[in-house]
Amino acid sequence: MQRLASKVIVVLGASQGLGAATSRRLAAEGAKLVLAGITVDRGEQLAASIVGSGGCAHYCRADLKDADSLARLMDHAVAKYGRLDGLFNNAADMSLIAADGDAVEIDIDIFDRTIASDLRGLFLACRFAIPKMLACGGGSIVQSSSAASIAGEPTRVAYGCAKAGLDALTRHVAARWGKSKIRCNSVAPGMMMTETALSVAHLLPLADILRRTASPRLGEPDDIANAVTFLLSDESAFITPASYQSTNLSNLPMPMAASLVPLLIILSGLLLVVVAVNIFTFRSASAELNQSLEAIIAHDPAKTTSQP
């Protein structure tokens, strides 16, 4: 049985990479898709490809920086299919990454534009999707976060702030509307071998990235698609809010990860001291209790009287 049969799901940032792979997987599981983004040609081609494979999808242009277009997107989904059950918030303005430096050097305009698209835009998508889901008795939202939301980086300050804010939004939505059967979770990919990554693979330190990855291989788009499909399905009905990290501690910069080692050693030592003190205290208390009991027994007349 298809896990998402008849569920209506909006995918923001659907035209390529993780969004495209996830859209194909959602359609294969029976979802009715509204694909959204600003690259119209790619989006329409993806929708046609899904329909040609027996799925149900169509494309609707929407811009993260345009609140009205996001509101129309959610209205369009309900007008087209009669309901809204899920939202995959996967869009981001990756054209700004190259200019995203540190907190001192970054151009303020780049910072503002990044926050506007990568945080405010996804906030607006949630804002307009939630009332539609409430009218249908609930739903599921999955945010596309990043390892940058938890790992300090020497650059990409705006991107990291946007993703950290997105994580806070995820927790807020889950806390506010969880009782109304709206779940909100996130996936936080590390290095994923998308089409874009493969096209510049010769420029990337892939060997070093793999060495720092908990898995024996680098991630692929289908890995994220599998996780998102699960979180949008009823199989994850009791999960909210959660953030799925794709590579765990390997997402931490090496100096930070290394600095954790002496801290863990110190904490382990303190724990051993606490355990030792507790054991000594317990033994001392037990000895005193035994002595008191022996004294009571020694002076108890009933213990020295012959039984009839």
PEQUI-V282856 format. One record per residue. N is the residue number from 1. SS is DSSP state (2 for helix, 1 for strand, 0 for the rest). NEAR is the number of other ideal C-beta (glycine too) atoms within 12 Angstrom. Layout:
BEGIN
n:N ss:SS near:NEAR
n:N ss:SS near:NEAR
END
This chain:
BEGIN
n:1 ss:0 near:10
n:2 ss:0 near:20
n:3 ss:0 near:27
n:4 ss:0 near:35
n:5 ss:0 near:20
n:6 ss:0 near:21
n:7 ss:0 near:35
n:8 ss:1 near:37
n:9 ss:1 near:50
n:10 ss:1 near:54
n:11 ss:1 near:52
n:12 ss:1 near:49
n:13 ss:0 near:42
n:14 ss:0 near:49
n:15 ss:0 near:38
n:16 ss:0 near:31
n:17 ss:2 near:36
n:18 ss:2 near:44
n:19 ss:2 near:44
n:20 ss:2 near:37
n:21 ss:2 near:37
n:22 ss:2 near:51
n:23 ss:2 near:52
n:24 ss:2 near:35
n:25 ss:2 near:38
n:26 ss:2 near:48
n:27 ss:2 near:39
n:28 ss:2 near:26
n:29 ss:0 near:32
n:30 ss:0 near:26
n:31 ss:0 near:41
n:32 ss:1 near:34
n:33 ss:1 near:46
n:34 ss:1 near:47
n:35 ss:1 near:49
n:36 ss:1 near:46
n:37 ss:1 near:43
n:38 ss:0 near:31
n:39 ss:0 near:25
n:40 ss:2 near:19
n:41 ss:2 near:15
n:42 ss:2 near:25
n:43 ss:2 near:33
n:44 ss:2 near:22
n:45 ss:2 near:22
n:46 ss:2 near:37
n:47 ss:2 near:33
n:48 ss:2 near:18
n:49 ss:2 near:25
n:50 ss:2 near:35
n:51 ss:2 near:21
n:52 ss:2 near:14
n:53 ss:0 near:16
n:54 ss:0 near:13
n:55 ss:0 near:28
n:56 ss:1 near:29
n:57 ss:1 near:41
n:58 ss:1 near:31
n:59 ss:1 near:35
n:60 ss:1 near:32
n:61 ss:1 near:27
n:62 ss:0 near:42
n:63 ss:0 near:28
n:64 ss:0 near:36
n:65 ss:0 near:26
n:66 ss:0 near:22
n:67 ss:2 near:21
n:68 ss:2 near:14
n:69 ss:2 near:25
n:70 ss:2 near:38
n:71 ss:2 near:22
n:72 ss:2 near:24
n:73 ss:2 near:41
n:74 ss:2 near:41
n:75 ss:2 near:23
n:76 ss:2 near:27
n:77 ss:2 near:40
n:78 ss:2 near:27
n:79 ss:2 near:17
n:80 ss:2 near:23
n:81 ss:2 near:27
n:82 ss:0 near:16
n:83 ss:0 near:27
n:84 ss:0 near:40
n:85 ss:0 near:40
n:86 ss:1 near:49
n:87 ss:1 near:51
n:88 ss:1 near:49
n:89 ss:1 near:55
n:90 ss:0 near:47
n:91 ss:0 near:43
n:92 ss:0 near:41
n:93 ss:0 near:30
n:94 ss:2 near:31
n:95 ss:2 near:18
n:96 ss:2 near:28
n:97 ss:2 near:26
n:98 ss:2 near:17
n:99 ss:2 near:23
n:100 ss:0 near:35
n:101 ss:0 near:23
n:102 ss:0 near:20
n:103 ss:0 near:19
n:104 ss:0 near:11
n:105 ss:0 near:16
n:106 ss:0 near:27
n:107 ss:0 near:19
n:108 ss:2 near:16
n:109 ss:2 near:14
n:110 ss:2 near:30
n:111 ss:2 near:28
n:112 ss:2 near:21
n:113 ss:2 near:28
n:114 ss:2 near:38
n:115 ss:2 near:32
n:116 ss:2 near:26
n:117 ss:2 near:39
n:118 ss:2 near:46
n:119 ss:2 near:38
n:120 ss:2 near:30
n:121 ss:2 near:40
n:122 ss:2 near:45
n:123 ss:2 near:31
n:124 ss:2 near:32
n:125 ss:2 near:51
n:126 ss:2 near:39
n:127 ss:2 near:26
n:128 ss:2 near:34
n:129 ss:2 near:47
n:130 ss:2 near:34
n:131 ss:2 near:19
n:132 ss:2 near:36
n:133 ss:2 near:36
n:134 ss:2 near:23
n:135 ss:2 near:20
n:136 ss:0 near:26
n:137 ss:0 near:14
n:138 ss:0 near:27
n:139 ss:1 near:42
n:140 ss:1 near:50
n:141 ss:1 near:51
n:142 ss:1 near:52
n:143 ss:1 near:51
n:144 ss:1 near:48
n:145 ss:0 near:45
n:146 ss:0 near:40
n:147 ss:2 near:38
n:148 ss:2 near:36
n:149 ss:2 near:34
n:150 ss:0 near:27
n:151 ss:0 near:29
n:152 ss:0 near:23
n:153 ss:0 near:28
n:154 ss:0 near:19
n:155 ss:0 near:21
n:156 ss:0 near:34
n:157 ss:2 near:29
n:158 ss:2 near:37
n:159 ss:2 near:38
n:160 ss:2 near:36
n:161 ss:2 near:29
n:162 ss:2 near:42
n:163 ss:2 near:39
n:164 ss:2 near:31
n:165 ss:2 near:29
n:166 ss:2 near:45
n:167 ss:2 near:35
n:168 ss:2 near:24
n:169 ss:2 near:35
n:170 ss:2 near:42
n:171 ss:2 near:26
n:172 ss:2 near:23
n:173 ss:2 near:36
n:174 ss:2 near:32
n:175 ss:2 near:17
n:176 ss:2 near:21
n:177 ss:2 near:28
n:178 ss:2 near:26
n:179 ss:2 near:12
n:180 ss:2 near:21
n:181 ss:0 near:23
n:182 ss:1 near:36
n:183 ss:1 near:39
n:184 ss:1 near:46
n:185 ss:1 near:39
n:186 ss:1 near:44
n:187 ss:1 near:44
n:188 ss:1 near:36
n:189 ss:0 near:42
n:190 ss:0 near:35
n:191 ss:0 near:37
n:192 ss:1 near:37
n:193 ss:0 near:30
n:194 ss:0 near:31
n:195 ss:2 near:19
n:196 ss:2 near:22
n:197 ss:2 near:25
n:198 ss:2 near:19
n:199 ss:2 near:13
n:200 ss:0 near:15
n:201 ss:2 near:19
n:202 ss:2 near:9
n:203 ss:2 near:10
n:204 ss:0 near:19
n:205 ss:0 near:14
n:206 ss:2 near:20
n:207 ss:2 near:12
n:208 ss:2 near:14
n:209 ss:2 near:25
n:210 ss:2 near:21
n:211 ss:2 near:17
n:212 ss:0 near:26
n:213 ss:0 near:28
n:214 ss:0 near:22
n:215 ss:0 near:23
n:216 ss:0 near:10
n:217 ss:0 near:17
n:218 ss:0 near:30
n:219 ss:1 near:37
n:220 ss:0 near:25
n:221 ss:2 near:33
n:222 ss:2 near:23
n:223 ss:2 near:29
n:224 ss:2 near:40
n:225 ss:2 near:37
n:226 ss:2 near:27
n:227 ss:2 near:37
n:228 ss:2 near:47
n:229 ss:2 near:36
n:230 ss:2 near:29
n:231 ss:2 near:43
n:232 ss:2 near:45
n:233 ss:0 near:31
n:234 ss:2 near:25
n:235 ss:2 near:18
n:236 ss:2 near:26
n:237 ss:0 near:19
n:238 ss:0 near:15
n:239 ss:0 near:24
n:240 ss:0 near:31
n:241 ss:0 near:31
n:242 ss:0 near:26
n:243 ss:1 near:34
n:244 ss:1 near:31
n:245 ss:1 near:29
n:246 ss:0 near:35
n:247 ss:0 near:32
n:248 ss:2 near:20
n:249 ss:2 near:22
n:250 ss:2 near:27
n:251 ss:2 near:33
n:252 ss:0 near:25
n:253 ss:0 near:23
n:254 ss:2 near:20
n:255 ss:2 near:13
n:256 ss:2 near:19
n:257 ss:2 near:22
n:258 ss:2 near:14
n:259 ss:2 near:15
n:260 ss:2 near:16
n:261 ss:2 near:16
n:262 ss:2 near:12
n:263 ss:2 near:14
n:264 ss:2 near:15
n:265 ss:2 near:13
n:266 ss:2 near:14
n:267 ss:2 near:14
n:268 ss:2 near:14
n:269 ss:2 near:14
n:270 ss:2 near:14
n:271 ss:2 near:14
n:272 ss:2 near:14
n:273 ss:2 near:14
n:274 ss:2 near:14
n:275 ss:2 near:14
n:276 ss:2 near:14
n:277 ss:2 near:14
n:278 ss:2 near:14
n:279 ss:2 near:14
n:280 ss:2 near:14
n:281 ss:2 near:14
n:282 ss:2 near:14
n:283 ss:2 near:14
n:284 ss:2 near:14
n:285 ss:2 near:14
n:286 ss:2 near:14
n:287 ss:2 near:14
n:288 ss:2 near:14
n:289 ss:2 near:14
n:290 ss:2 near:14
n:291 ss:2 near:14
n:292 ss:2 near:14
n:293 ss:2 near:15
n:294 ss:2 near:14
n:295 ss:2 near:12
n:296 ss:2 near:14
n:297 ss:2 near:14
n:298 ss:2 near:12
n:299 ss:0 near:12
n:300 ss:0 near:12
n:301 ss:2 near:10
n:302 ss:2 near:10
n:303 ss:2 near:13
n:304 ss:0 near:10
n:305 ss:0 near:8
n:306 ss:0 near:7
n:307 ss:0 near:6
n:308 ss:0 near:3
END
